[in-house]
Amino acid sequence: MLKLLRRTALVVSALMSLPALADVIPPPQLEARAWLLVDHDSGTVLAQSRPDERVEPASLTKLMTAYLTFKALKAGQLKPDQVVPVSVAAWKTGGSKMFIAPDKPVTVDELLHGVIIQSGNDACVALAEAIAGTEQAFAQMMNKEAQRMGMTGTQYRNSTGLTEDGHYTTARDLSLLANALIRDFPEYYPLYSTIDYTYNGIKQGNRNRLLTMDRSVDGMKTGHTDAAGWCLVSSAKRDNRRLLSVLLGAPNEHGRIESSHALLNYGFNAYENAKVASAGEALAQPAVYKGAAASLAVGPAADVVLTLPRGQAAKVTREITVTTPVIAPVAVGQKLGTMKVMLDGQPAGEFPLVAQAPVEEGSFFRRIWDTIRLWFGW
């Protein structure tokens, strides 16, 4: 049975399960500590193993560091060409490096390339200090953002992913974060597909080797420490459908690449998406009482997409229910009904239907007349 993650955009929010189907192809069994495969558009989990087990995230931590940097850029707190001072603490940070130095100017844009492509721990600390003053204060921001996203199994202690007591996450939480990155910052997401980057005369390649193995893969991030093992969050888009895989604790680099690729191939080959309804689609037009308009359109606030085993899309049906009577005033987005989706006669989900436009109160005489109509059931 396939469970759905919470969605905040693109798809109407719902937690539901698809009916158990006998002809579902079983997912691959992988050599890793935990993994999860999710459809980006529907939120459907297609394969999972220990998705809620707490693990060290290693450099997958940098997904949240980048998210908060993108957020600061969008808010105008940072500018791409802004020069960031490099502290001694940032310069001396251990592990993978971008090779910034206190005596060499570096911009926010360069630091982002260093975080995402070169996995520079020094770049992470420099950005953390630019945004929050100290890395410790930035870690508090990371935890606050994680809570907002519903990442209930995550706690951050630093911006880099270096091993530290109390620094952990889960595969499910990482999928929420990665999906949010793609959804909230499409203008920055292409950075994750950059093959290499040169700073300070030092050229470093992207550690995500899936980028060169499979053209459909366009992100996201690798991670490795002795404690965490070999980790990879990867995303691919084929035929306008995006999947995202999270693989944690593979035994070696080859294993994280091959297992992640196997997960993505499984999801694309075994499942397909069916758009049940489109955002703004008028699924019903109920009468409006006491309003300036006699009726209004009711439909989903966002696209409703189901991920189904291949060959099942033709078995999808929907049942529309509108809560009546509809009485003005009505606000745009106000829930006025539900759409039940059935797969081969079995419940597959229930989605809210909302007013597609506002309806103000009608004239005094219209309100009086409709009051009489309601009394007599006209």
N, C-alpha and C positions, 0 to 999 in steps of 0.2 A: 504494500500500500504506500502511496506517495504522499508525503506530507508537504505542506506549503509554508514558506517563510512569510513573515509580514512584509508588505510592500508599502512604501510611502508615496510613490509616484509611478506613472505609466500604466499601472494596473490597479483596478479597484481593490482595496484592501480586503483580504479574506483569509481565514485559516480554514482549510478544508482538506478532505482526502478524496482521492479518486477511488472508484470501485475496484476491488481486486479483480484482475484479469488473468486468466490462465495462460494466455499466450505472450505475456511480458517476458522479454529476453532478460535473463539474469545478468547482473553487472559483473565486471571482472573482479577477481580477488587479487589484491595487491599486497606487496610486501612493504608496509609502512605502518606507522603508529596510528594514524587517523586520516580520513579523507572524506570529501564531500563534493558532489557534483550538482550544480543548480542551474536551472534555466533563468537567465537574467530577466526576461520579459514577463514570465508567469510566476516566478518565484518557486517553481516546483523542484523539489529535491529528487534527483534521478538515481543517485547512488550515495551510500554513506556507510562509514564504519567509525564508530566511536566519535561522532561529531561534537559531542559536548565534553570530551575529556580535556582537562586542562594540560596544556603543554607550553614549553618555551617557544616564543614566536621567532626568536633570532631576528634577522633583518626584515622579516615581514612586519615588524614594528614600524618600519619606515612608511608603510601605507598610511598609518595614522599621522605620522609626522608630515607627510606630503598633503594629506587631507586638510590639516589645520593651516598649512602654508597656503594652499589654494584658497581656503576660506578667508585668510587674512588679505590675500591679493584681491579677492572679489569685494571685500569690505573697504578696500582702499587703505588698510593699515600698512601694507607693504606695496612697493612698486617694483616691477620686474627689473628695472635698471638701477634700483637703489643699491648703493654700496653698503655692505655689511661689515662692520669691524670684526676681525677675527681675534678672539681671546686666546690666551695661553691655554686655557682649559680645552677649547675646541681644537687647537693645534696639536695638543698632546693626546687627544683621544685615541685609544688603541683600536686594533682591528683594521678592517678595510678602510681605505682613505681616498679622499679626493686630492689630497696634498695641498690644502690651503695653508697660508702662513700669515702671522700677524703683520708682516711688513709688505704684504701684497694685496692690493684691492681685489675684492670679489663681490659680484652682484647677486641679488636674490635669484635671478634667472640662472646664473652659473651654478649656484648652490643647489637649486632644484635639479639641474642636470646631474650634479654630483651625487645627490641622494638617490635619484631614480635609476640612473644608468650605471654609475660607478659604485653605488651602495656605500658612499663615503660616510663613515661615522662622524668624522670631523665636520662635514657639511651639515649633518643633522644637528649637532650641538650649536653650530653657528646660527642656524635658522631658529632653533629653540630659544636662544638668547635674544635674537632680534625680535621675536614675537612676544616672549613672556619675561625677559630679563634674565632668568636663570633656567637651567634645564629642569630643575626640581619644580619650578612653577609651571613650566611647560608640561611636565608629566601630569600635573593636576588638571590642566586643560585637556589633556588626552583622555584622562579618566572621565571627566565631565562629558566630553563628546561621545565616548563609548557608551555611557549610561543613556544619553539621548537617543542613540541609535538602537538601543535594546541589546547591547553586547554584554549580557549578564554574566558571562564566564570570563571576563577580561579584566586585568589590572595592569597598568603601566607603571614602571619605576624610572624609565629613561626614554630618550628619543631614538635610540640606536638599535636596541635589541641585544646589546651585550648582556651576558648572563648576570642576573641579580635576583636575590631572594624577593619573592612576591611579584615577579614580572611574568605574566602568563596570559594565555588566550585559549580559544578553541577554534576548531575548524568552522563551526557554524558562525561564530562571531566574525571570523575573517571573511566569510562569504558576505555577511551583511556590510562590512566595511568596504570590501572590493566593489560590491554592487553600488554602494553609495558614491564611491569615487567616480565610477563610470557614469552614473545617473546625474550627479550634481555638478560635475566639472568636465563636460565633454570637450571643452576648449583646451584642457590640459592633458587629457588622457592620452593623446598621441605621443607624449613624451615616453610612455612605457614601451613603445615599439621602436625607439631609437636604438640602433645597433651598437654604436660606440660614441665616445665623447672624449675630447682632448682638453685638458686644462693644465696650465703650468708646464706645457710641453710634454705632458704625459698622456698618452692615449690608452684608454681602457675600454674593453668591450663589455656589452651587456651580458650578464651572467645567465640570462634566460635563453638557453640554446634552442628552445622551441621556436623562437622567432625566426630562425634561419632554417629550421626543419620543416615547418608547416606555415605556408603563407596566410592561412586563416587565423593564425595566432597573432594577436597584436598587443599583448601584455600578459602578466603584470610584474611579479616580483619574486626573486629568489631569497632564500635564507639558509644559513648554516652556522651552527656551533656544535661543539662536541656533545653538549647536553641535548640540543634540539634535533640533531640529525640533519638530513638534507630535506629542505622544504621548498615548495613552489606553489604560488597562486598564479594560475594562468587563465587567460580568457581568449576565446576564439569566436569568430563570426563567419557563418556559412549560410548562404541563401537568406540573408536578412534575419537570421536567428543567432542569438549570442548565448553561449554557455560559459560557465565559470567553474573551474575546478580548484579545490584546495587539497594539497597533499602535504602531510606533515610526518616527519621522522622516517624518511626513506633511508636505506642503509648506505647509499652512495649517490654521487651526482648522476650517474647513468640511470639509476633506479628512479630518481625523482622525475627525470625527463621521460623515460619510457612509461612509467605509471601514469603520469599526468596526461600524456598523449593517448594512452589507452582509455582513460576516463572520458576525454573529449570525444574521441571517435565513437565510443559506446553511446554517448548521449545523442550525437548527431544521427547515428545509424538506427538506433532503436526507437527514437521518439520524434514526434513532429508537433508543431504548434497549430492550434486552431483558434482564430479570432472569432469569439462568440458574439461580440458586439463592439461597436466603435464608440469612442468618446464623442459625446454630442449627438449620437444617433437617437432619433425620436422613436421609442418603442411603444409609446402610448400617448394619447392626447385627451386626457380627462377633462370634463367640464369643470369650470371654476365658478364658485358661487361668491357673490358680493364683490366681484373684481372688475377692474377696468377692461379686462379681456374675458371672453367667454370660455376659453380653453387655453391650455398650455402644453408644451412638449415635455415628456418625461423620458429620461434615459440615463445611461451610466455616465459618471463624471470622468472616467478614463477608459481606455481600451480594456476589454475583458478578454484575456488570453488564457487558454488551457493548453498544457503540455500533455500529450497523449501518446500511448504506444502507436507506432505507425500502423495505418489502416483503420484507426478507430474514429477519425474525425467525422465521418459520415453518420456516425451513430449518436452525435450530439444533438440534443433538442433543448428548448428553453421554454419556461413558463413565466409569464409576466403577470404580476399582481400589483394593482394600484390601490393605495389606501384612500377610500372615499368617505364622505365628500371632501373635495379640496376647496378650502375657504380662504379667500384673500384677506390680508396680504400674504403673498408667497415670495420668499427670498430665493434668488438663484442658488442652486446647490442644496436646497432643502430636500430632505429625504421624503419621498412620496410613495415609495413602493419597493418591490424586490423583484429580482429575476432569479429563478431557480434553474440551474443548468443540470441536465440529466445526460448520462452516458449509458446508452443501451438500456434505458429505463431505470437506471440507478442514480441516486443523487451524486452530483459531482461538484456542487458548490452553490452558494447563495450570495448574490451581490446586490448592494443598494442601488435604487434608481432615484434620481434627483431631478428637481426642476431645472430645465435648461435655460430659463429666462425668468426674471422677476415679474410678478403681477401685483400692481398696486390696488388699493381699495377702489371700488367703483363709486359712482355718484350716490347721493342720499337715496334717491328713488330706486336705484339698482339694488342697494343693500336691503331696503324694505321689501322689495319684490322677491328677492332671493330668500329672505327670511321666511316669507309666506310659502315659497316653494319647498323649502326644507321642512317646514311644519307638516305639509301635506304630502311630502315625498314625491314631488313633481320632478 
